[in-house]
Structures are given as structure tokens and as C-alpha cells.
């Protein structure tokens, strides 16, 4: 890699946290309960929290709430703090940039940090062709811009997504989501020309990659028509849908069909990208080189930043002034993103993701041998999930067991472990730790998880 923008970054004033769970009060504690009462008076009920413990500081893989409880974090802000909470290099880069320029707006008076992030994205996203980027604020905004660019390039109207997908909470992305509740219920009308095609879900459909792709393509051709389709937007590993890993060959077959018919295929790597799965981008696991790649979440270590990166000829289809936004590519967020790229490479974090997968899956396999509610273990790198089914149905009906997931998440939280649920039916327990998560913390969490399963009865 080339040198960073500022090689004389000051030491980061990071508060160290012992990497252990520690519960010293009820959960939530008295200070969190009092702050929650304040919150209820002034914060919209539409902004809910899975666990109303209020965080004071964090470091590595541990969160500390205002009551002094320490939680081992298997959510990482839903995949945002991939390099770890308050990672020193990221904090230092952002602090240094804050002293220079906080904002100018790149579309008025540009700056190097934006250019450097675009260079790094061109270098690390799949595909050897010339690439360009636009930087925006959030994952949903990246999705919106990806669709907008594809429509401009193709001159076509229709957008296709896959069943069980999640893409955001804006008007267009609500229409692109598979699950309406809670993301879309009551918020319509929604953007039109969005179509939901069947995806590859090996645990439930039993199809190989070729047959699953044939089913998807048949829908695209018969229900939409290739000549009207601007883009197909796909999460290589579905996030909110439950960490579904597609069958081998599925994604490259779809890409070949899209290329043949002039359809832009977009990889939504908002949750799965930036070293999360042991590759820079999850698409690499499948031999898939998408036309456009969407990045967000882990790209800036906790600061708001997102990107659309792709083939230069597609990205250049927009007229000057057609892309951009007031805060998109903010210099402080860009400085943090440069530090994230450098930290992943210098600290060997791709290998750390693979280590986490090995340790976590081995422990989950031991649990599956004991608890028949675990229907499947799946995922790659530090993006692993277990799908829970009703007892005795795993080999037959695979009836979803959302009640067990809810009980396990609640039990774990009371014992200092933060897990996330997921899945169309709420029956998936997902593990999305930072790459700073140690094997010792994983083993400790698995012990709590074992107790949680035992408590189900």
C-alpha cells in the first residue's frame, strides 16, 4: 500500500477496557433506567433499542455501560466497528483530521482524503478493470445511489432484489426489503418498479447453485423482462435475512446473465464487506466480480461513511452534479476510513476473521450435537449464524423457532453477552463480532450460550 495521507498522526487518547465481561448491577442498572426515563420523554418511540443499557465507553470487543457493567459485544454496531471499538489508529487519524479541516463539501472545494478512499476502494473491490467511486453517508444512501447510477447507465426503469433481502429504511430501500414489519409498515406508498426474485437458500430450498440461479433468472425474464431491468441488487451473504450463504456457482451465473443482457449487477456489501468474512469483500469467496459494490458500516470504524464503487464507464454515466451530497465523504470520516484500510492490512485482520470463524463454528458444532433446536450453522469469517427450529423438526419441516432466539438473546444480555437476532422469521441468532474478539472471549460467550440453551428446557 502507499503511504497514508498523514504519517505524523498523534498518539490516540483511547481509554483501555479489560477484555472481559463483568456484571455489577441489574441489567439494565439504575443509571441506565434513569437515563431511559429521560429518553422516553424526548426520543421518538420509533427509535427502539434492543437492550436499554446506555454505553459510556468501549474498547476492543467490550462495551461498558454507565453503571459499570461490561458486555462482550457480538454485534459491533451491526457490523460497524469491525476493526474494534476505539481502535487507536482510527481514533488518531480522525483526531488529527479534526484539527485540520472538518468540512468543506467535496463538490465545492475538494480534498485529498476523499480521493485516497476512492483509490483504496478501487484497489480492494473485486475486478481488475478501471473503477470509480462516489462517497455518501449511509448504507441506504449507497443503495439509492447505486440504483440511480444503474438506471442512468442503462436507461431502464426496473430494479430487482432477492427474497429475504434488507437494504435500508429510505423510501426506495423500504420497497426493496423483503420483510415489511417493522421497516415499512404504515410508511407507504413506496417507490415502484421494484421486483422480488427468489434467492438461493440452501438450508430451506435444497437447490444447487445452477438450479437456484435458473429459478432466479426465470423470474427476471418472465416477470420483469431483461430489456426493462436496470439492475439486480444482491447481498452476497444476506445480513438481516439471516446470513444466508448462497450455493456454489449461484452468483457468477447471475452475473453472466446480467452481463449478457446489459443489466448492472450490484453487490450490497454494506454488512459483509471490509474484511468481515476473511476477504476484503465477501463477493471474493464466490468468484463473483460485480459491476458495482456498495460499502458502508465497517468502512470508517464507526464514523458515518458509505460508497458506491464500480466500473468507470457505469459510474461516469451520471452528469456532473448528479451525484454527491452535503456530508458525503466528510474529511474526518475519510481520514478514519484510510486508517481502517491500513489497519486491516497491517494487523492481518483478514486472518483474524478466519480465526474467529474456526473458533466460533467449532464451539457451535459442539452445541448442535447437544441441542436439536440448532438447525444449521452457516456464515463466513466473523459473520456466522445459527438458525433455530422447533425441537425435532430440523430434518423435516424446519419450523422456525423465534421464541428460542428471543429467550437466548435476553438470557445472554443478563449475563454480559450481546447477541443479535435476525432472519425473516426472527429465528436466527447472528454473531457479528469485531476482529478484535479473542478466542478467550468467544469461548466465554459459548459457555453462556450453552447455559442459555439449557435454560430453554
C-alpha positions, 0 to 999 in steps of 0.5 A, a space after each residue: 500500500 502507499 503511504 497514508 495521507 498523514 504519517 505524523 498522526 498523534 498518539 490516540 487518547 483511547 481509554 483501555 477496557 479489560 477484555 472481559 465481561 463483568 456484571 455489577 448491577 441489574 441489567 439494565 442498572 439504575 443509571 441506565 433506567 434513569 437515563 431511559 426515563 429521560 429518553 422516553 420523554 424526548 426520543 421518538 418511540 420509533 427509535 427502539 433499542 434492543 437492550 436499554 443499557 446506555 454505553 459510556 465507553 468501549 474498547 476492543 470487543 467490550 462495551 461498558 455501560 454507565 453503571 459499570 457493567 461490561 458486555 462482550 459485544 457480538 454485534 459491533 454496531 451491526 457490523 460497524 466497528 469491525 476493526 474494534 471499538 476505539 481502535 487507536 489508529 482510527 481514533 488518531 487519524 480522525 483526531 488529527 483530521 479534526 484539527 485540520 479541516 472538518 468540512 468543506 463539501 467535496 463538490 465545492 472545494 475538494 480534498 485529498 482524503 476523499 480521493 485516497 478512499 476512492 483509490 483504496 476502494 478501487 484497489 480492494 473491490 473485486 475486478 481488475 478493470 478501471 473503477 470509480 467511486 462516489 462517497 455518501 453517508 449511509 448504507 441506504 444512501 449507497 443503495 439509492 445511489 447505486 440504483 440511480 447510477 444503474 438506471 442512468 447507465 442503462 436507461 431502464 426503469 426496473 430494479 430487482 432484489 432477492 427474497 429475504 433481502 434488507 437494504 435500508 429504511 429510505 423510501 426506495 430501500 423500504 420497497 426493496 426489503 423483503 420483510 415489511 414489519 417493522 421497516 415499512 409498515 404504515 410508511 407507504 406508498 413506496 417507490 415502484 418498479 421494484 421486483 422480488 426474485 427468489 434467492 438461493 437458500 440452501 438450508 430451506 430450498 435444497 437447490 444447487 447453485 445452477 438450479 437456484 440461479 435458473 429459478 432466479 433468472 426465470 423470474 427476471 425474464 418472465 416477470 420483469 423482462 431483461 430489456 426493462 431491468 436496470 439492475 439486480 441488487 444482491 447481498 452476497 451473504 444476506 445480513 438481516 435475512 439471516 446470513 444466508 450463504 448462497 450455493 456454489 456457482 449461484 452468483 457468477 451465473 447471475 452475473 453472466 446473465 446480467 452481463 449478457 443482457 446489459 443489466 448492472 449487477 450490484 453487490 450490497 456489501 454494506 454488512 459483509 464487506 471490509 474484511 468481515 468474512 476473511 476477504 476484503 469483500 465477501 463477493 471474493 469467496 464466490 468468484 463473483 466480480 460485480 459491476 458495482 459494490 456498495 460499502 458502508 458500516 465497517 468502512 470508517 470504524 464507526 464514523 458515518 461513511 458509505 460508497 458506491 464503487 464500480 466500473 468507470 464507464 457505469 459510474 461516469 454515466 451520471 452528469 456532473 452534479 448528479 451525484 454527491 451530497 452535503 456530508 458525503 465523504 466528510 474529511 474526518 470520516 475519510 481520514 478514519 476510513 484510510 486508517 481502517 484500510 491500513 489497519 486491516 492490512 497491517 494487523 492481518 485482520 483478514 486472518 483474524 476473521 478466519 480465526 474467529 470463524 474456526 473458533 466460533 463454528 467449532 464451539 457451535 458444532 459442539 452445541 448442535 450435537 447437544 441441542 436439536 433446536 440448532 438447525 444449521 450453522 452457516 456464515 463466513 469469517 466473523 459473520 456466522 449464524 445459527 438458525 433455530 427450529 422447533 425441537 425435532 423438526 430440523 430434518 423435516 419441516 424446519 419450523 422456525 423457532 423465534 421464541 428460542 432466539 428471543 429467550 437466548 438473546 435476553 438470557 445472554 444480555 443478563 449475563 454480559 453477552 450481546 447477541 443479535 437476532 435476525 432472519 425473516 422469521 426472527 429465528 436466527 441468532 447472528 454473531 457479528 463480532 469485531 476482529 478484535 474478539 479473542 478466542 478467550 472471549 468467544 469461548 466465554 460467550 459459548 459457555 453462556 450460550 450453552 447455559 442459555 440453551 439449557 435454560 430453554 428446557 
